[in-house]
Amino acid sequence: MTQRKFTGTGVALVTPFNSNAEIDYEGLRRLINHCIDGGVEYVVSLGTTGESVNLSKEEKKEVLDFTVSVVNGRVPIVAGFGGNSTHQILREIEQYHFNGIDAILSVSPYYNKPTQEGIIAHYKTLAAVAPRPVILYNVPGRTGSNIKAETTLRLANETDNIIGIKEASGDFTQCMQIFKNKPKDFLLISGDDNFTLGLMAYGFDGVISVVGQAFPNIFSEMVRCCLRGDYTTARTLHYQLNDITDMLFAEGNPGGIKYALEVLGICEGYLRLPLYPVSEHLRAKMRKAIHALHATADAHS
């Protein structure tokens, strides 16, 4: 069953850059291998964390093709295809080959603030031409509009090629409404690292994580514990990362996670404007927290 590929921990990969703002493919290679070796179930390319809106059409294709090559079938790959123009997304989908891609993650249209009927029509149009299953992405804090529970349920029931939703609304009541009334195999994926433990207790199937690419061993094991019903161990692992996760988002994403990856020696922390590096004050706090986490892990190894 396709959905089972996306149970557990997926990670929303950053797109590493060098000091000239060019894509650092060797950094991306190290990151992908770090995540897979750390035990994540799948990777997500060209999401929000991947700075997809700051990449050209040609760069997006190159990043996807490179990711497929490095992953080499070891884990499933989800590709981000989203935007605020239905017509443009259709063209991008039609022009890509999708070899090695297992699913599409598509963010709800941003800036336009469509009605719920507009959101439904948008996703049905994409799903009708998408060569891979589609996962909805609801993140009102970025898009300016919410995919309501009723809308998600209509899309889940009326569209065969939409298999789940990444929910980052932060609205637990909405999340519970979706879980209570969804079709059996419709995937519910957390879009918020610090809410994942709670959402999985409500019945969610996993997460597409930011912090998980820096600390894949800890985070993916926390999620697997939740899936096994071992919430005692899951809570311990959750609180190991809780403070660091807060720091990663304190001055925006992906600035925080890119600096964490720099501290870990995986890739450098450069971003493309208008995104801007995190402050030195936050960097100092993050360095201290990351070193402390490693000291704790070493003491228990």
Beta strands, then each sheet from edge to edge (+ up, - down):
strand 1: 8-12
strand 2: 42-45
strand 3: 77-80
strand 4: 103-107
strand 5: 134-138
strand 6: 162-167
strand 7: 187-190
strand 8: 206-209
sheet 1: 1+ 2+ 3+ 4+ 5+ 6+ 7+ 8+ 1+
end
